[in-house]
Amino acid sequence: RVRFPSACARALVEALATRPLSPDAALALRELADPFVLVEAGRVLLPAGRDLELLALWRLDLPLPAALSGLAARGPEARRALAAALRGRRDESCLPLLAELLVADELEVRRLSGEALQLVLGERVPYDPEAPESERRRAAERLRSLHNRAP
């Protein structure tokens, strides 16, 4: 039983290397994706500049794929997509990236990030996307400090 999903995921990643997947194939790969599959998908998508496709494969129950960690530096469109994808993600691996997006230049990115922050931590980290930059930076530092605490 373990071999069949692995073989399917491998075949779908190989197909992904040559072209975007059909909606059905992308859904199948998303269902099969685990951290290892996402590493392989990132390995084929990043060199081709298709890292936004990785967002569609990243399920809510999985940690942040390393391939997405630099996505915020790619520009406003990538930051918006990333901020939207962080909504509902509670894994600690997402928090440093969320903190980075709380101080983005784009108000829409900050609003999306604020919604993600609210869903994850409620009022533990007060945040206003329209506040002065210094206040937004304090919220981001507070989020980082919560993330960096020893368990």
Secondary structure by P-SEA (a helix, b strand, c coil): caaaaaaaaaaaaaaaacccccaaaaaaaaaaccaaaaaaaaaacccccaaaaaaaaccccccccccccccccccaaaaaaaaaaacccccccaaaaaaaacccccaaaaaaaaaaaaacccccbbbbccccaaaaaaaaaaaaaaaaccc
